[in-house]
Amino acid sequence: MIKIGTKLTVIDNSGARLAKCIKHMGKQKTSTVGNLILVTLLKFAHSKKVKKRTIYLGLVAGVSAWTSRFDGFIVKFFFNRILIFNKGLKFLGSRVYGGILKEIKIKTTKDKNYRKFFQKIISYSSLII
C-alpha cells in the first residue's frame, strides 16, 4: 500500500531514481498496483529528461506489501516500484527494468481513456509477472 509520503523506487530509464508520493489520483487513501499517483523526485540523474521541482505522474508497478490474486498466488516485492509519466501521460523512459505485474495490464485496459497511453508500457517490459 502506498500512502502519502512514501518513498518509491523508479524502475525505468527516465533519469529518476527515487521519488516521493504527494497525492493519490482519485478518492482512495492508499494506492495499489495499477493506480496513478502524483510524485516529486528526490534523487535523479542531472543529464536526463526529468527536472527538480516538477510534479510527475507515477504508475504503481509493485508494492512491498503482500498482493494476493484470485488464483491463489501471492506476490511481494522488496521495495515499492513506480514508472514515471508527464502530465500528458507520456512515458518518459524507453526501458523498464525488471518485470511488471499483470494487474497493470488488467486495470489499464479496462478504462478506454487510458488504454492508448499504457499499451506501450506492456511492450517495453521484458517480463510480466
ZAVOKE-742484 format. One record per atom (N, C-alpha, C): residue number from 1; residue in three letters; chain; z, x, y. Coordinates in Angstrom, 1 decimal. Atoms other than C-alpha are relative to their C-alpha. Example, Ala and Ser with C-alpha at 12.3 -4.5 7.8 and 13.67 -1.06 7.14 Angstrom:
2
  num  residuo  cadena      pz      px      py
    1      ALA       A     0.0     0.9    -1.2
    1      ALA       A     7.8    12.3    -4.5
    1      ALA       A     0.0     0.9     1.2
    2      SER       A     0.0    -0.9    -1.1
    2      SER       A     7.1    13.7    -1.1
    2      SER       A     0.8    -0.8     1.1
END
This chain:
129
  num  residuo  cadena      pz      px      py
    1      MET       A     0.0     0.8    -1.2
    1      MET       A     0.0     0.0     0.0
    1      MET       A     0.0     0.9     1.3
    2      ILE       A     0.1    -0.7    -1.2
    2      ILE       A    -1.0     1.3     3.4
    2      ILE       A     0.7    -0.8     1.1
    3      LYS       A    -0.6     0.7    -1.1
    3      LYS       A     1.3     0.4     6.3
    3      LYS       A    -0.3     0.8     1.3
    4      ILE       A     0.2    -0.7    -1.3
    4      ILE       A     1.1     1.3    10.0
    4      ILE       A     0.8     1.2     0.1
    5      GLY       A    -0.6    -1.3    -0.1
    5      GLY       A     1.9     4.9    10.5
    5      GLY       A    -0.2     0.9    -1.3
    6      THR       A     0.2    -0.7     1.2
    6      THR       A     0.9     6.0     7.0
    6      THR       A    -1.1     1.1     0.2
    7      LYS       A     1.0    -1.1    -0.1
    7      LYS       A    -0.9     9.4     6.8
    7      LYS       A    -0.9    -0.1    -1.2
    8      LEU       A     1.1     0.2     1.0
    8      LEU       A    -4.2     9.3     4.9
    8      LEU       A    -0.8     1.2    -0.1
    9      THR       A     1.0    -1.1     0.2
    9      THR       A    -6.5    12.0     3.4
    9      THR       A    -1.4    -0.6     0.0
   10      VAL       A     1.5     0.4    -0.1
   10      VAL       A   -10.2    11.7     4.3
   10      VAL       A    -0.7     0.7    -1.1
   11      ILE       A     0.6    -0.5     1.1
   11      ILE       A   -12.4    12.2     1.3
   11      ILE       A    -1.6     0.1     0.2
   12      ASP       A     1.4    -0.2    -0.3
   12      ASP       A   -15.8    12.6     3.0
   12      ASP       A    -0.2     1.3     0.8
   13      ASN       A     0.2    -1.3    -0.7
   13      ASN       A   -17.5    15.5     4.8
   13      ASN       A    -0.3    -0.3     1.5
   14      SER       A     0.2     0.3    -1.4
   14      SER       A   -17.4    13.9     8.3
   14      SER       A     0.7     1.0     0.9
   15      GLY       A    -0.7    -1.0    -0.8
   15      GLY       A   -15.1    16.7     9.5
   15      GLY       A     1.5    -0.3     0.2
   16      ALA       A    -1.4     0.4    -0.1
   16      ALA       A   -11.8    14.8     9.5
   16      ALA       A     0.7     0.4    -1.3
   17      ARG       A    -0.8    -0.4     1.2
   17      ARG       A    -9.1    16.0     7.1
   17      ARG       A     1.2    -0.9    -0.2
   18      LEU       A    -1.2     0.8     0.1
   18      LEU       A    -6.0    13.9     7.8
   18      LEU       A    -0.1    -1.1     1.2
   19      ALA       A     0.1     1.1    -1.0
   19      ALA       A    -5.8    10.5     9.6
   19      ALA       A     1.3    -0.8    -0.1
   20      LYS       A    -1.2     0.8    -0.1
   20      LYS       A    -3.0     8.1    10.6
   20      LYS       A    -0.4    -1.5     0.2
   21      CYS       A     0.3     1.4    -0.2
   21      CYS       A    -3.2     4.3    10.3
   21      CYS       A     0.7    -0.5     1.2
   22      ILE       A    -0.6     0.6    -1.2
   22      ILE       A    -2.7     2.5    13.6
   22      ILE       A     0.0    -1.5     0.0
   23      LYS       A     0.1     1.5     0.0
   23      LYS       A    -3.7    -1.1    12.8
   23      LYS       A    -0.8    -0.5    -1.2
   24      HIS       A     0.7     0.7     1.2
   24      HIS       A    -4.9    -3.4     9.9
   24      HIS       A    -1.0    -0.9     0.6
   25      MET       A     1.0     0.9    -0.4
   25      MET       A    -8.1    -5.3    10.3
   25      MET       A     0.3    -1.3    -0.8
   26      GLY       A    -0.4     1.2     0.7
   26      GLY       A    -7.0    -8.9     9.5
   26      GLY       A     1.4    -0.3     0.3
   27      LYS       A    -1.4     0.5    -0.2
   27      LYS       A    -3.7   -10.7     9.3
   27      LYS       A     1.0     0.6    -1.0
   28      GLN       A    -0.9    -0.6     1.0
   28      GLN       A    -2.2    -8.7     6.4
   28      GLN       A     0.9     1.0     0.6
   29      LYS       A    -1.0    -1.0    -0.5
   29      LYS       A     0.8    -6.4     6.9
   29      LYS       A    -0.2     1.3    -0.8
   30      THR       A     0.4    -1.2     0.7
   30      THR       A    -0.4    -3.9     4.3
   30      THR       A    -1.4    -0.1    -0.5
   31      SER       A     1.4     0.0     0.5
   31      SER       A    -3.8    -2.8     3.1
   31      SER       A    -0.1     0.7    -1.4
   32      THR       A     0.2    -0.6     1.4
   32      THR       A    -5.0    -2.0    -0.4
   32      THR       A    -1.5     0.5    -0.1
   33      VAL       A     1.4    -0.5     0.3
   33      VAL       A    -8.3    -0.7    -1.9
   33      VAL       A    -1.0    -1.0     0.5
   34      GLY       A     1.1     0.8    -0.5
   34      GLY       A   -11.4    -2.0    -0.1
   34      GLY       A     0.3    -0.7     1.4
   35      ASN       A    -0.3     0.6    -1.3
   35      ASN       A    -9.7    -3.1     3.2
   35      ASN       A    -0.4     1.0     1.1
   36      LEU       A     0.3    -0.8    -1.2
   36      LEU       A   -10.7    -1.8     6.6
   36      LEU       A     1.3     0.1     0.9
   37      ILE       A    -1.1    -0.3    -0.9
   37      ILE       A    -8.1    -0.2     8.9
   37      ILE       A    -0.5     0.8     1.2
   38      LEU       A     0.3    -0.9    -1.1
   38      LEU       A    -8.1     1.5    12.3
   38      LEU       A     0.8     1.2    -0.1
   39      VAL       A    -0.7    -1.2     0.2
   39      VAL       A    -7.2     5.1    12.2
   39      VAL       A    -0.3     1.0     1.2
   40      THR       A     0.2    -1.1    -0.9
   40      THR       A    -6.8     8.1    14.5
   40      THR       A     0.2     1.3    -0.8
   41      LEU       A     0.1    -1.3     0.7
   41      LEU       A    -7.3    11.7    13.5
   41      LEU       A     1.2     0.9     0.3
   42      LEU       A    -1.1    -1.0    -0.2
   42      LEU       A    -4.5    14.2    13.0
   42      LEU       A    -0.5     1.4    -0.2
   43      LYS       A     0.7    -1.3     0.2
   43      LYS       A    -6.5    17.2    11.6
   43      LYS       A    -1.4    -0.2    -0.2
   44      PHE       A     1.5     0.1     0.1
   44      PHE       A   -10.2    17.8    11.8
   44      PHE       A    -0.6     1.3     0.3
   45      ALA       A     0.8    -1.2    -0.3
   45      ALA       A   -12.9    20.5    12.0
   45      ALA       A    -0.6    -0.2     1.4
   46      HIS       A     0.5     0.2    -1.4
   46      HIS       A   -14.0    21.1    15.6
   46      HIS       A    -1.5    -0.1     0.1
   47      SER       A     1.5     0.0    -0.1
   47      SER       A   -17.7    21.5    14.9
   47      SER       A    -0.7    -1.1    -0.6
   48      LYS       A     0.6     1.1     0.7
   48      LYS       A   -18.3    18.2    13.2
   48      LYS       A    -0.2    -1.2     0.8
   49      LYS       A     0.4     1.3    -0.7
   49      LYS       A   -19.1    14.6    14.1
   49      LYS       A     1.2    -0.7     0.7
   50      VAL       A    -1.1     0.7    -0.4
   50      VAL       A   -15.6    13.5    14.8
   50      VAL       A     0.7     0.7     1.2
   51      LYS       A    -0.6    -0.5    -1.2
   51      LYS       A   -13.6    13.9    18.1
   51      LYS       A     1.5    -0.4     0.0
   52      LYS       A    -1.4     0.3    -0.2
   52      LYS       A   -10.0    13.9    19.1
   52      LYS       A     0.1    -1.2     1.0
   53      ARG       A    -0.3     1.2    -0.8
   53      ARG       A    -8.5    10.8    20.8
   53      ARG       A    -1.1    -1.1    -0.1
   54      THR       A     1.0     1.0     0.3
   54      THR       A   -11.1     8.5    19.3
   54      THR       A     0.5    -0.8    -1.2
   55      ILE       A    -0.5     0.9     1.1
   55      ILE       A   -10.3     5.5    17.1
   55      ILE       A    -1.2    -0.3    -0.9
   56      TYR       A     1.0     0.2     1.0
   56      TYR       A   -12.3     5.1    13.9
   56      TYR       A     0.4    -1.1    -1.0
   57      LEU       A    -0.2     0.9     1.1
   57      LEU       A   -12.6     2.6    11.1
   57      LEU       A     0.2     0.8    -1.2
   58      GLY       A    -0.2    -0.6     1.3
   58      GLY       A   -11.3     3.6     7.7
   58      GLY       A    -0.1    -1.0    -1.1
   59      LEU       A     0.1     0.8     1.2
   59      LEU       A   -12.2     2.1     4.4
   59      LEU       A     0.9     0.6    -1.1
   60      VAL       A    -1.0    -0.5     1.0
   60      VAL       A    -9.3     2.5     1.9
   60      VAL       A    -0.7     0.2    -1.3
   61      ALA       A     0.7    -0.3     1.3
   61      ALA       A   -10.7     4.2    -1.2
   61      ALA       A     1.0     0.2    -1.1
   62      GLY       A    -1.0    -0.2     1.1
   62      GLY       A    -7.5     4.8    -3.1
   62      GLY       A     1.4     0.1     0.6
   63      VAL       A    -1.4     0.0    -0.5
   63      VAL       A    -3.7     4.3    -2.7
   63      VAL       A     0.8     0.7    -1.1
   64      SER       A    -0.9    -0.7     0.9
   64      SER       A    -0.8     6.2    -4.2
   64      SER       A     0.9    -0.9    -0.7
   65      ALA       A    -0.8     1.0     0.7
   65      ALA       A     0.8     3.0    -5.4
   65      ALA       A    -0.8    -0.4    -1.3
   66      TRP       A     0.6     0.5     1.3
   66      TRP       A     0.1     1.5    -8.9
   66      TRP       A    -1.0    -1.1     0.4
   67      THR       A     1.0     1.0    -0.2
   67      THR       A    -3.1    -0.6    -8.8
   67      THR       A    -0.4    -0.6    -1.3
   68      SER       A     0.4     0.6     1.3
   68      SER       A    -3.5    -3.0   -11.7
   68      SER       A    -1.2    -0.8     0.1
   69      ARG       A     1.3     0.7     0.1
   69      ARG       A    -6.7    -4.6   -12.8
   69      ARG       A     0.2    -1.2    -1.0
   70      PHE       A    -0.1     1.1     0.8
   70      PHE       A    -7.4    -7.8   -14.6
   70      PHE       A    -0.2     0.3    -1.5
   71      ASP       A     0.2    -0.4     1.4
   71      ASP       A    -8.5    -6.0   -17.8
   71      ASP       A     1.2     0.8    -0.6
   72      GLY       A    -1.2    -0.6     0.5
   72      GLY       A    -5.1    -4.3   -18.1
   72      GLY       A     0.2     1.5     0.4
   73      PHE       A     0.0    -1.4    -0.4
   73      PHE       A    -5.9    -0.8   -16.7
   73      PHE       A     0.9     0.1     1.3
   74      ILE       A    -0.8    -0.3    -1.2
   74      ILE       A    -3.5     0.7   -14.1
   74      ILE       A    -0.5     1.3     0.6
   75      VAL       A     0.6    -1.1    -0.6
   75      VAL       A    -4.9     3.2   -11.6
   75      VAL       A     1.0     0.5     1.1
   76      LYS       A    -0.9    -0.6    -1.0
   76      LYS       A    -2.8     5.6    -9.4
   76      LYS       A    -0.6     1.3     0.5
   77      PHE       A     0.4    -1.3    -0.5
   77      PHE       A    -3.8     8.5    -7.1
   77      PHE       A     1.2     0.7     0.5
   78      PHE       A    -1.1    -0.8    -0.5
   78      PHE       A    -1.7    11.3    -5.9
   78      PHE       A     0.3    -0.1     1.5
   79      PHE       A    -0.1     0.2    -1.5
   79      PHE       A    -2.4    10.6    -2.2
   79      PHE       A    -0.9    -1.2     0.4
   80      ASN       A     0.8     1.1    -0.6
   80      ASN       A    -3.8     7.8     0.0
   80      ASN       A    -1.3     0.6     0.5
   81      ARG       A     1.3    -0.5    -0.3
   81      ARG       A    -7.6     8.2     0.5
   81      ARG       A    -0.8    -1.0     0.8
   82      ILE       A     0.9     0.9    -0.8
   82      ILE       A   -10.0     6.8     3.1
   82      ILE       A    -1.3     0.6     0.2
   83      LEU       A     1.3    -0.4    -0.5
   83      LEU       A   -13.6     7.0     4.2
   83      LEU       A    -0.1    -0.4     1.5
   84      ILE       A     0.0     0.2    -1.4
   84      ILE       A   -14.4     7.3     7.9
   84      ILE       A    -1.3    -0.7     0.5
   85      PHE       A     1.2     0.7    -0.6
   85      PHE       A   -16.8     4.9     9.8
   85      PHE       A     0.2     0.0     1.5
   86      ASN       A    -0.2     0.2    -1.4
   86      ASN       A   -17.5     4.5    13.5
   86      ASN       A     0.1    -1.5     0.3
   87      LYS       A    -0.2     1.4    -0.3
   87      LYS       A   -17.1     1.2    15.4
   87      LYS       A    -1.1    -0.9    -0.4
   88      GLY       A     1.2     0.7     0.5
   88      GLY       A   -20.6     0.1    14.4
   88      GLY       A    -0.2    -0.1    -1.5
   89      LEU       A     0.0     0.0     1.5
   89      LEU       A   -19.7     0.5    10.7
   89      LEU       A    -1.1     1.0    -0.6
   90      LYS       A     0.9    -1.0     0.5
   90      LYS       A   -21.9     3.6    10.3
   90      LYS       A     0.8     1.1    -0.6
   91      PHE       A    -0.7    -1.0     0.7
   91      PHE       A   -20.7     6.0     7.7
   91      PHE       A    -0.3     1.4     0.6
   92      LEU       A     0.1    -1.3    -0.7
   92      LEU       A   -20.0     9.4     9.4
   92      LEU       A    -0.3     1.2    -0.9
   93      GLY       A     0.3    -1.1     0.9
   93      GLY       A   -20.3    11.5     6.3
   93      GLY       A    -1.3    -0.1    -0.8
   94      SER       A     1.1     0.1     0.8
   94      SER       A   -23.0    12.3     3.9
   94      SER       A     0.3     0.3    -1.5
   95      ARG       A    -0.4    -0.3     1.3
   95      ARG       A   -21.0    13.1     0.8
   95      ARG       A     1.4    -0.6    -0.2
   96      VAL       A    -1.4     0.4     0.3
   96      VAL       A   -17.9    11.6    -0.9
   96      VAL       A     0.6     0.9    -1.0
   97      TYR       A    -0.7    -0.9     1.0
   97      TYR       A   -15.5    14.0    -2.6
   97      TYR       A     0.8    -0.8    -0.9
   98      GLY       A    -0.8     0.7     1.0
   98      GLY       A   -14.1    12.6    -5.8
   98      GLY       A    -0.6    -1.4    -0.2
   99      GLY       A     0.5     1.4     0.3
   99      GLY       A   -14.6     9.1    -7.2
   99      GLY       A     0.6    -1.1     0.9
  100      ILE       A    -0.5     1.2    -0.7
  100      ILE       A   -14.1     5.7    -5.6
  100      ILE       A     0.3    -1.1    -1.1
  101      LEU       A    -0.3     1.1     0.9
  101      LEU       A   -12.7     2.6    -7.2
  101      LEU       A    -1.0    -1.1     0.0
  102      LYS       A     1.0     1.0     0.0
  102      LYS       A   -14.9    -0.2    -8.3
  102      LYS       A     0.5    -1.3     0.7
  103      GLU       A    -0.5     1.1    -0.9
  103      GLU       A   -12.7    -2.6    -6.3
  103      GLU       A    -0.7     0.0     1.3
  104      ILE       A     0.8    -0.1    -1.3
  104      ILE       A   -14.6    -1.3    -3.2
  104      ILE       A    -1.3    -0.7    -0.2
  105      LYS       A     1.3     0.6     0.3
  105      LYS       A   -17.9    -2.4    -4.8
  105      LYS       A     0.2    -1.5     0.0
  106      ILE       A    -0.2     1.4     0.1
  106      ILE       A   -16.5    -5.8    -5.6
  106      ILE       A     0.3    -0.7     1.3
  107      LYS       A    -0.4     0.6    -1.2
  107      LYS       A   -14.8    -6.5    -2.3
  107      LYS       A    -1.1     0.0     1.1
  108      THR       A     1.0    -0.1    -1.0
  108      THR       A   -17.6    -5.3    -0.1
  108      THR       A    -1.3    -0.7    -0.2
  109      THR       A     1.2     0.8     0.3
  109      THR       A   -20.4    -7.1    -1.9
  109      THR       A     0.2    -1.5     0.1
  110      LYS       A    -0.3     1.4    -0.2
  110      LYS       A   -18.6   -10.4    -1.6
  110      LYS       A    -0.4    -0.5     1.3
  111      ASP       A     0.3     0.4    -1.3
  111      ASP       A   -19.0   -10.5     2.1
  111      ASP       A    -1.4     0.4     0.4
  112      LYS       A     1.4    -0.3    -0.3
  112      LYS       A   -22.6   -10.8     3.2
  112      LYS       A    -0.2     0.8     1.3
  113      ASN       A     0.1    -0.7    -1.3
  113      ASN       A   -22.0    -9.4     6.7
  113      ASN       A     0.2     1.5    -0.2
  114      TYR       A    -0.2    -1.4     0.2
  114      TYR       A   -20.7    -6.1     5.4
  114      TYR       A    -0.8     0.7    -1.2
  115      ARG       A     0.7    -0.5     1.2
  115      ARG       A   -22.9    -5.7     2.3
  115      ARG       A    -1.0     1.2     0.3
  116      LYS       A     1.0    -1.0    -0.3
  116      LYS       A   -25.6    -3.6     4.0
  116      LYS       A     0.7     1.3     0.5
  117      PHE       A    -0.7    -1.2    -0.5
  117      PHE       A   -23.0    -1.2     5.5
  117      PHE       A     0.6     0.8    -1.1
  118      PHE       A    -0.8    -0.7     1.0
  118      PHE       A   -21.2    -0.4     2.3
  118      PHE       A    -0.8     0.3    -1.3
  119      GLN       A     0.8    -0.4     1.2
  119      GLN       A   -24.1    -0.1    -0.2
  119      GLN       A    -0.2     1.5    -0.1
  120      LYS       A     0.2    -1.5    -0.1
  120      LYS       A   -24.6     3.5     1.0
  120      LYS       A     1.2     0.7    -0.6
  121      ILE       A    -1.2    -0.7     0.5
  121      ILE       A   -21.0     4.4     0.0
  121      ILE       A    -0.1     0.1    -1.5
  122      ILE       A     0.1     0.0     1.5
  122      ILE       A   -21.6     3.5    -3.6
  122      ILE       A    -1.0     1.0    -0.5
  123      SER       A     1.0    -1.0     0.4
  123      SER       A   -24.7     5.7    -3.8
  123      SER       A     0.4     1.4     0.3
  124      TYR       A    -0.5    -1.3    -0.4
  124      TYR       A   -23.0     8.6    -2.1
  124      TYR       A     1.0     0.6    -1.0
  125      SER       A    -1.1    -0.5     0.9
  125      SER       A   -20.1     8.8    -4.6
  125      SER       A    -0.6     0.4    -1.3
  126      SER       A     0.5    -0.5     1.2
  126      SER       A   -20.6    10.8    -7.7
  126      SER       A     0.7    -0.7    -1.2
  127      LEU       A    -0.7     0.7     1.1
  127      LEU       A   -18.1     8.7    -9.8
  127      LEU       A     0.6    -1.3     0.5
  128      ILE       A    -0.7     1.3    -0.3
  128      ILE       A   -17.0     5.1    -9.8
  128      ILE       A     1.0    -0.2    -1.1
  129      ILE       A    -1.1     0.2     1.0
  129      ILE       A   -13.6     4.6   -11.5
  129      ILE       A     0.3    -1.4    -0.2
END
